[in-house]
Amino acid sequence: MAFRRLPFRRIVIPDALSALRGRNYRIFFAAQAISMSGLWMHRVAIGWLVYRITESNSALGVMDFCAALPVMLFTAFAGVIIERIDLRKMMIFCQTGCMIIATLMAFLTFTDLATFKIIVALTLVRGTIDAFELPSRYSLVSFLVDKKEDLPNAVALNSTIFNLARMIGPTFAGYIIHAVGEAICFLLNGAAYSSMILAMKKIRLEKPPICRRDCGAKQTPVRDAIEGIRLIKSFAPDRYLLFMITLTGFFCFPSITLMPAMARTVLGGTSQTLGALLMGIAIGALVASLIMASRKSPLGLGKICSRMCIAFGLAVLVFSLAPSITTAVALAAPVGFTMVACTISCNSLLQLMAPPEIRSRVMSLYTLAITGFPTFGSLTVGWLGDRVGTNWALFICGALCAAQAFYFMKKLDGVERQITRALINQGALHSTKRRSRYVAI
């Protein structure tokens, strides 16, 4: 009997998912879907565990501060170190460390040995790993895409999967915590890290993903770090973007940290309320990620970033006034939308404008801006929340965020030509003559 061979039709990937046309990025993308879902379960569980043990806003702020203190201390030098190392090996090392910490947290919670001091100590260790893992993750993406013009799409898709995980992870975490406690969330997170370790071994590249290969004897990490800061400081668009995203993170990123207090104290809810609030944020964030992924041009990213930072502050301000759980969940969506829109646009623009030899250093400072400095905001907002109330603390910080972003919006609008020139120089735009083909949002 003869068998007819069925015709194979190649799957067509739309432009909104153009980065997924590359095999290496598809593997990385799938691994992140699993890893990030576990991470968000871990974050919800540890926040709820700390608040259950201490019933203190300040404790949540302290924990967030300890998570990012090592990022503050080490990230600037981490960017210099990782540009000399195979990024895949660095990712495997960091993911293995995170797996060990998550498993240990599961054991301590199962046995009721977890105390606030032990959690803080493990959080400090985890933060030290993050100081190297986050810049490595950001820098690795540029090696995984097949075409340079797909990099903004890859950054947006990273955010998409991050926010899908933010939607799935907290939802499951809320039900798991309610049913069997926080320990299972930590255990599942530990298992999820194996996906990224396996992905790093499956990725195939012609050359090892090392950002810099021309390091001479006189080029030390300290000297390179100082040189990188000097170069970024001298380029106005980078300077304004990093200052604006740093202050935005300081004032508004702590709104996520205080969600357990908002859910339990202000709204009188449970762990399921916390999961619903975080899901509302995730839905808004997912919509923003998809919209940003559909953009075909990097032109206008500076304007999007500044205006979304203003909107982020206003969204947090309005969210703080929510009178009920239902209203709060609805108002959480704009918080997620604006937060993701401003971070994606900033991340993409910084990577596209940076020469390859300093990209790791630029991304390490971006990591410092969105992970390190906001910890001081968490301490400040946590302290303020204990004195004037969680909702009023968020109201004040939202107003301050909108004010500073409005100031930097004027600055960035004034250097729009510099941004366009940098994009052309790095090959993100082919020529000024083709500018009319692109439409900025």
C-alpha positions as CSV (number, residue, x, y, z in Angstrom):
1,M,0.0,0.0,0.0
2,A,1.4,3.4,-0.9
3,F,1.1,6.2,1.5
4,R,0.8,9.8,0.3
5,R,3.1,12.2,1.9
6,L,1.0,15.0,3.4
7,P,2.1,18.5,2.3
8,F,3.9,20.4,5.1
9,R,2.9,24.0,5.4
10,R,5.4,26.3,7.0
11,I,4.1,28.2,10.0
12,V,4.0,31.9,9.1
13,I,5.0,34.1,12.1
14,P,3.5,37.6,11.9
15,D,5.6,40.8,12.2
16,A,4.3,41.4,15.8
17,L,6.2,38.2,16.7
18,S,9.1,38.6,14.4
19,A,11.8,37.8,17.0
20,L,10.3,34.3,17.3
21,R,11.4,33.4,13.8
22,G,14.8,32.7,15.3
23,R,15.3,29.2,16.8
24,N,17.5,30.4,19.7
25,Y,15.1,33.1,20.8
26,R,12.1,30.7,20.6
27,I,13.9,28.3,23.0
28,F,14.7,31.2,25.3
29,F,11.1,32.6,25.1
30,A,9.6,29.2,26.0
31,A,12.0,28.7,29.0
32,Q,11.1,32.1,30.3
33,A,7.4,31.3,30.2
34,I,8.0,28.5,32.8
35,S,10.7,30.2,34.8
36,M,8.9,33.5,35.2
37,S,5.6,31.9,36.3
38,G,7.5,30.2,39.1
39,L,9.2,33.4,40.0
40,W,5.9,35.3,40.4
41,M,4.6,32.5,42.5
42,H,7.7,32.9,44.7
43,R,7.3,36.7,44.9
44,V,3.6,36.5,46.0
45,A,4.4,33.7,48.5
46,I,7.3,35.5,50.1
47,G,5.4,38.8,50.3
48,W,2.5,37.1,52.0
49,L,4.7,35.1,54.3
50,V,6.6,38.2,55.5
51,Y,3.4,40.1,56.1
52,R,1.8,37.1,57.9
53,I,4.8,36.9,60.2
54,T,5.3,40.6,60.8
55,E,2.0,42.4,59.9
56,S,4.2,45.4,59.0
57,N,4.4,47.6,55.9
58,S,8.0,48.5,56.9
59,A,8.9,44.8,56.9
60,L,7.8,44.5,53.3
61,G,9.9,47.6,52.5
62,V,12.9,46.1,54.3
63,M,12.6,42.9,52.4
64,D,12.4,44.7,49.0
65,F,15.4,46.8,50.0
66,C,17.4,43.7,50.9
67,A,16.5,42.1,47.6
68,A,17.9,45.0,45.7
69,L,20.8,46.2,47.9
70,P,23.3,43.9,46.3
71,V,22.0,45.1,42.9
72,M,22.9,48.6,44.1
73,L,26.3,47.6,45.2
74,F,27.4,45.2,42.5
75,T,25.5,45.8,39.2
76,A,27.8,48.6,37.9
77,F,30.7,46.2,38.1
78,A,28.7,43.2,37.1
79,G,28.1,44.8,33.7
80,V,31.8,45.0,33.1
81,I,32.5,41.5,34.3
82,I,29.7,39.8,32.3
83,E,30.8,41.4,29.0
84,R,34.0,39.3,29.3
85,I,32.1,36.0,30.0
86,D,30.0,33.6,28.0
87,L,26.5,34.8,28.9
88,R,25.0,31.3,28.7
89,K,27.4,30.0,31.4
90,M,26.6,33.0,33.5
91,M,22.9,32.3,33.2
92,I,23.3,28.6,34.1
93,F,25.3,29.5,37.2
94,C,22.7,32.2,38.3
95,Q,19.7,30.0,37.6
96,T,21.2,27.1,39.6
97,G,21.8,29.4,42.6
98,C,18.2,30.7,42.4
99,M,16.9,27.1,42.3
100,I,18.8,26.2,45.5
101,I,17.4,29.3,47.4
102,A,13.8,28.5,46.3
103,T,14.2,24.9,47.4
104,L,15.6,26.0,50.8
105,M,12.8,28.4,51.3
106,A,10.3,25.6,50.7
107,F,12.0,23.4,53.3
108,L,12.1,26.2,55.9
109,T,8.5,27.1,55.4
110,F,7.4,23.4,55.5
111,T,9.2,22.9,58.8
112,D,8.0,26.3,60.3
113,L,11.7,27.4,60.7
114,A,11.3,30.4,58.4
115,T,11.8,33.7,60.4
116,F,12.0,37.2,59.1
117,K,15.8,37.3,59.7
118,I,16.3,34.1,57.7
119,I,14.1,35.4,54.9
120,V,16.1,38.6,54.8
121,A,19.4,36.7,54.7
122,L,18.3,34.5,51.8
123,T,16.9,37.6,50.0
124,L,20.3,39.2,50.2
125,V,21.9,36.2,48.6
126,R,19.2,36.1,45.9
127,G,19.8,39.8,45.3
128,T,23.5,39.2,44.8
129,I,22.7,36.6,42.1
130,D,20.2,39.1,40.5
131,A,23.0,41.7,40.2
132,F,24.6,39.4,37.6
133,E,21.6,37.5,36.2
134,L,19.5,40.5,35.1
135,P,22.2,42.3,33.0
136,S,23.1,38.9,31.6
137,R,19.5,38.2,30.6
138,Y,19.1,41.6,29.0
139,S,22.4,41.4,27.1
140,L,21.9,37.9,25.9
141,V,18.7,38.8,24.0
142,S,20.7,40.7,21.4
143,F,22.7,37.5,20.5
144,L,19.6,35.4,20.2
145,V,17.6,37.4,17.6
146,D,18.4,36.7,13.9
147,K,18.2,40.4,12.8
148,K,19.1,43.6,14.7
149,E,15.8,45.2,13.8
150,D,14.0,42.4,15.7
151,L,15.6,43.5,19.0
152,P,12.8,45.9,20.1
153,N,10.3,43.1,19.3
154,A,12.3,40.7,21.4
155,V,12.4,43.1,24.3
156,A,8.6,43.6,24.1
157,L,8.0,39.8,23.8
158,N,10.2,39.4,26.9
159,S,7.9,41.8,28.7
160,T,4.9,39.9,27.3
161,I,5.9,36.6,28.7
162,F,7.0,38.3,32.0
163,N,3.5,39.8,32.3
164,L,1.7,36.6,31.2
165,A,3.6,35.0,34.1
166,R,2.6,37.8,36.3
167,M,-1.0,37.0,35.5
168,I,-0.7,33.3,35.8
169,G,1.7,33.0,38.7
170,P,0.0,35.2,41.3
171,T,-3.4,33.7,40.4
172,F,-2.2,30.2,41.2
173,A,-0.2,31.4,44.1
174,G,-3.2,33.0,45.7
175,Y,-5.2,29.7,45.6
176,I,-2.2,27.5,46.6
177,I,-1.4,29.7,49.6
178,H,-5.1,29.7,50.6
179,A,-5.2,25.9,50.3
180,V,-1.9,24.5,51.4
181,G,0.4,27.4,52.3
182,E,3.4,29.2,50.9
183,A,5.9,26.3,50.8
184,I,4.4,24.7,47.7
185,C,4.9,27.9,45.8
186,F,8.6,28.0,46.7
187,L,9.0,24.3,45.7
188,L,7.3,24.9,42.3
189,N,9.5,27.9,41.7
190,G,12.6,25.8,42.4
191,A,11.5,23.2,39.8
192,A,10.7,25.9,37.2
193,Y,14.4,27.1,37.1
194,S,15.4,23.9,35.4
195,S,13.7,25.1,32.2
196,M,16.1,28.0,31.7
197,I,19.1,25.8,32.6
198,L,18.0,23.4,29.9
199,A,17.4,26.2,27.4
200,M,20.9,27.6,27.8
201,K,22.3,24.1,26.9
202,K,20.0,23.8,23.8
203,I,20.9,27.3,22.3
204,R,23.3,27.0,19.4
205,L,25.4,30.0,18.4
206,E,28.3,30.4,15.9
207,K,30.3,32.2,18.5
208,P,30.0,32.3,22.3
209,P,27.8,35.2,23.4
210,I,30.6,37.4,24.8
211,C,30.0,41.1,24.4
212,R,33.6,42.2,24.5
213,R,36.7,40.3,23.2
214,D,39.2,43.2,22.9
215,C,40.0,43.6,26.6
216,G,43.7,44.5,26.9
217,A,45.9,44.2,29.9
218,K,45.4,47.9,30.9
219,Q,41.6,47.5,30.8
220,T,40.4,46.6,34.3
221,P,36.8,46.2,35.4
222,V,37.0,49.2,37.6
223,R,38.4,51.4,34.8
224,D,35.9,50.1,32.3
225,A,33.0,50.8,34.8
226,I,34.2,54.4,35.2
227,E,34.6,54.8,31.5
228,G,31.1,53.4,30.8
229,I,29.5,55.8,33.3
230,R,31.4,58.7,31.8
231,L,30.3,57.8,28.3
232,I,26.6,57.5,29.3
233,K,26.8,60.7,31.3
234,S,28.1,62.6,28.3
235,F,25.2,61.4,26.1
236,A,22.1,63.4,27.0
237,P,19.4,60.9,25.9
238,D,20.9,58.1,28.0
239,R,21.3,60.5,30.9
240,Y,17.7,61.7,30.8
241,L,16.2,58.3,30.3
242,L,18.1,56.7,33.2
243,F,17.3,59.6,35.6
244,M,13.7,59.5,34.7
245,I,13.3,55.7,34.9
246,T,15.2,55.8,38.2
247,L,12.9,58.3,39.8
248,T,9.8,56.6,38.4
249,G,11.0,53.4,40.0
250,F,11.7,55.1,43.3
251,F,8.2,56.6,43.5
252,C,6.0,54.1,41.8
253,F,7.5,50.6,41.7
254,P,6.9,50.2,45.5
255,S,3.2,50.2,44.7
256,I,3.8,46.5,43.8
257,T,5.6,45.9,47.0
258,L,2.8,47.3,49.1
259,M,0.1,45.2,47.4
260,P,-0.1,42.7,50.3
261,A,-0.8,45.6,52.7
262,M,-3.3,47.2,50.2
263,A,-5.1,43.8,49.9
264,R,-5.3,43.0,53.5
265,T,-5.3,46.2,55.5
266,V,-6.9,48.8,53.2
267,L,-9.4,46.5,51.3
268,G,-9.8,43.9,54.0
269,G,-9.2,41.0,51.7
270,T,-7.2,37.7,51.7
271,S,-4.4,36.2,49.7
272,Q,-6.9,35.7,46.9
273,T,-7.5,39.5,46.9
274,L,-3.8,39.9,46.5
275,G,-3.8,37.5,43.6
276,A,-6.7,39.4,42.0
277,L,-4.9,42.8,42.3
278,L,-1.7,41.4,40.8
279,M,-3.8,39.8,38.0
280,G,-5.3,43.2,37.2
281,I,-1.8,44.7,37.0
282,A,-0.7,41.8,34.8
283,I,-3.7,42.2,32.4
284,G,-2.8,45.9,31.8
285,A,0.9,45.0,31.5
286,L,0.1,42.2,29.0
287,V,-1.9,44.6,26.8
288,A,1.0,47.1,26.9
289,S,3.5,44.4,26.0
290,L,1.5,43.3,22.9
291,I,1.0,46.9,21.8
292,M,4.7,47.6,22.1
293,A,5.6,44.4,20.3
294,S,3.5,45.4,17.4
295,R,5.5,48.6,16.8
296,K,7.8,48.4,13.7
297,S,9.9,51.4,14.3
298,P,12.0,52.6,17.3
299,L,11.2,56.2,16.4
300,G,9.1,57.8,19.1
301,L,10.2,55.5,22.0
302,G,11.6,58.5,23.9
303,K,8.2,60.3,23.8
304,I,6.3,57.1,24.7
305,C,8.7,56.6,27.7
306,S,8.3,60.0,29.1
307,R,4.5,60.2,28.7
308,M,4.0,56.7,30.1
309,C,6.1,57.6,33.2
310,I,3.7,60.6,33.8
311,A,0.7,58.3,33.3
312,F,2.2,55.7,35.6
313,G,2.3,58.2,38.4
314,L,-1.3,59.3,37.8
315,A,-2.4,55.7,37.6
316,V,-0.9,54.9,41.0
317,L,-2.5,58.0,42.4
318,V,-6.0,57.0,41.2
319,F,-5.5,53.4,42.3
320,S,-4.8,54.6,45.9
321,L,-8.3,56.0,46.1
322,A,-10.1,52.7,45.2
323,P,-13.0,52.3,47.6
324,S,-13.6,48.6,47.0
325,I,-11.9,45.4,45.9
326,T,-13.7,45.3,42.5
327,T,-12.7,49.0,41.8
328,A,-9.1,48.3,42.9
329,V,-8.8,45.4,40.6
330,A,-10.1,47.5,37.7
331,L,-7.8,50.4,38.5
332,A,-4.8,48.0,38.8
333,A,-4.9,47.4,35.0
334,P,-3.8,51.0,34.1
335,V,-1.0,50.7,36.7
336,G,0.3,47.6,34.9
337,F,-0.2,49.1,31.4
338,T,1.8,52.3,32.1
339,M,4.5,50.6,34.1
340,V,5.3,48.2,31.3
341,A,5.0,50.7,28.5
342,C,7.6,53.0,30.1
343,T,10.0,50.2,30.9
344,I,9.9,48.5,27.5
345,S,10.4,51.8,25.7
346,C,13.3,52.7,27.9
347,N,14.9,49.3,27.7
348,S,14.6,49.1,23.9
349,L,15.9,52.6,23.3
350,L,18.9,52.2,25.6
351,Q,19.9,48.9,23.9
352,L,19.4,50.2,20.4
353,M,21.4,53.4,20.9
354,A,24.3,51.7,22.7
355,P,27.4,50.5,20.8
356,P,27.9,46.7,21.3
357,E,31.1,47.2,23.3
358,I,29.3,49.1,26.1
359,R,25.8,47.6,25.9
360,S,26.3,45.4,29.0
361,R,27.4,48.4,31.0
362,V,24.4,50.4,29.8
363,M,22.0,47.5,30.7
364,S,23.7,47.1,34.1
365,L,22.9,50.8,34.9
366,Y,19.3,50.2,33.6
367,T,19.1,47.2,36.0
368,L,20.4,49.4,38.7
369,A,17.7,52.1,37.8
370,I,14.7,49.7,37.9
371,T,15.9,47.3,40.6
372,G,18.4,49.0,42.8
373,F,17.3,52.5,43.5
374,P,13.6,51.6,43.8
375,T,14.5,49.7,47.0
376,F,15.0,53.1,48.7
377,G,11.6,54.0,47.5
378,S,10.2,50.8,49.1
379,L,11.8,51.7,52.4
380,T,10.4,55.3,52.1
381,V,6.9,54.2,51.0
382,G,6.8,51.5,53.6
383,W,7.8,53.9,56.4
384,L,5.3,56.5,55.1
385,G,2.5,53.8,54.8
386,D,2.9,52.9,58.5
387,R,2.4,56.5,59.4
388,V,-0.2,57.9,57.1
389,G,-1.7,54.7,55.7
390,T,-0.9,52.6,52.6
391,N,-3.3,54.4,50.3
392,W,-2.1,57.9,51.2
393,A,1.5,56.8,50.8
394,L,0.7,55.6,47.2
395,F,-1.2,58.8,46.5
396,I,1.8,61.0,47.4
397,C,4.3,58.9,45.5
398,G,2.1,58.8,42.4
399,A,1.9,62.6,42.4
400,L,5.7,63.0,42.8
401,C,6.3,60.5,40.0
402,A,4.1,62.4,37.6
403,A,5.8,65.7,38.4
404,Q,9.4,64.5,37.8
405,A,8.4,62.7,34.6
406,F,6.9,65.9,33.2
407,Y,10.2,67.7,33.8
408,F,12.2,65.0,32.0
409,M,9.6,64.9,29.2
410,K,10.6,68.4,28.2
411,K,14.3,67.4,28.3
412,L,13.8,64.3,26.1
413,D,11.7,66.2,23.6
414,G,14.6,68.6,23.2
415,V,17.1,65.8,22.3
416,E,14.9,63.9,19.8
417,R,17.3,64.5,17.0
418,Q,20.2,63.0,19.0
419,I,18.1,59.9,19.6
420,T,17.4,59.5,15.9
421,R,21.0,60.0,15.0
422,A,22.1,57.4,17.5
423,L,19.6,54.9,16.1
424,I,20.9,55.5,12.6
425,N,24.6,55.1,13.7
426,Q,23.8,51.7,15.4
427,G,21.9,50.4,12.4
428,A,18.4,50.5,14.1
429,L,17.4,53.0,11.4
430,H,18.9,52.7,7.9
431,S,19.0,56.4,6.9
432,T,17.3,59.7,7.6
433,K,15.9,59.6,4.1
434,R,13.7,56.7,5.1
435,R,12.4,58.3,8.2
436,S,9.1,59.1,6.5
437,R,8.4,55.4,6.3
438,Y,8.1,55.2,10.1
439,V,5.2,56.4,12.0
440,A,5.8,57.1,15.7
441,I,3.0,56.5,18.1
